[in-house]
């Protein structure tokens, strides 16, 4: 087999796993957009905040210690214990649920029936607020996150591909795990939304607020529920990205990479988010592989956005989005 | 309501009566007492009082802009009147959110159809049973114990309603694909699925052709007959209303100008003037 083809295949596989990481972030956007028509700009920051909180709990950091030290002249930093990961994750989930309650209580409740653009602006505010709170609570330095997921080259993939092609593919084990966890997450979300009462209520609210009220669904409860789920999805994304490249504030920028994913997949489709992520991931890697030698490197920085532009021209509703038909 | 003695009752219980065609009409289910509703400076409802009895079909009629839909929205908790009380089952109802009213057993349909367009007919009707489900999330996710029994029981009830309203052939169809008349019927089915004690229908026959209107009238009568559902409906079509209802409230410019049996209302001078135009000599 020619080398170019092998390298392209390796790039495709790497693209698929990278795409899963994008899809994880996009998923959080889709959930909130479907249920409330809000484009939640804060989704990326929520992932960052979740990861920061998880690391904070794990390492026994005292929240707001810098602030307390500055105000009272103390020298607090750590409680002196390490919380096991299995305890820290549920604790972080609780924090994300609390965050959802607060978002509903202090933002959404006051903006019922407002234009989507106003809600969008509110989420921009929330993003900056949350970034600031994350900073004050846990500090701004880059932290390593380790929840016990395996890292480094996957020996199995290397062996198998070497046996088949005489060339071992390099795939990060973390990304294989990320793919598996994303699949589980999507399966769980599907079961939840299709087969449970709350899931049915959530779909109902996403479809028609008035009708939902008339069958006895509390919009406020559903909003808290949606934001909690989005928070949990953000935690998963935060864990994956944090394990890969450390928990740092640039993590909130990965939210921007989710935008082209959403434009491809459609803002309202969960499978769309996954497939959109995969297409962007693979497209990026292949484009880089074939075109970089010709037009110079760093195509990964802009390829996704260019692809999104092309999509906007020809299929603005995305691959799986609902077709927008205006009847006149 | 539990925990409230008879001393708290706002109305005296009464026995009701039997109609000419032998249907039993019960005591007062709900009483609207001096309801006034304003939007800014516009008065939508002016000091209106009337009652709804168990088991009856009660119509609210009136010209466009008379305040009929506003009245229905007051009953279903979408609007909150500035003055007056809603007395339900003998007790004054506190200010409630629409979903709380729905959970008390007051189901409704909408003038411009509010269905979940993206869901199938079956799923739409199942949402009507949401507050009859008690299993917790874990039981549901595991499809275990109470969740499974509940789902089966709810499906049975829903199937009964589907049969009753003759929509078996479209149960898996996404609602968005249905024609107008059938959508109206699905909306009625969803409201019925909640097993409501009071059913509110906002112009159930608006925009229908003669045949669809006849079907809908038949369904409303059959529902009342079969399940004894107390029904409050708003309608434009005078003929339909007079045939269907036991008693009629007539509204005009937010005021009540008539209240009684169809015959009484038909012969009411003011109603004739306001609604039917000037009577011919």
Interface residues (C-beta under 8 A of the other chain):
Chain A: X191 X192 X195 X196 X197 X198 X200 X201 X203 X204 X206 X207 X208 X210 X211 X212 X213 X214 X215 X216 X217 X218 X219 X322
Chain B: X76 X78 X97 X98 X99 X100 X102 X103 X107 X108 X110 X114 X115 X116 X117 X118 X119 X123 X126 X127 X128 X130 X131 X133 X135 X137 X140 X141 X143 X190 X191 X194
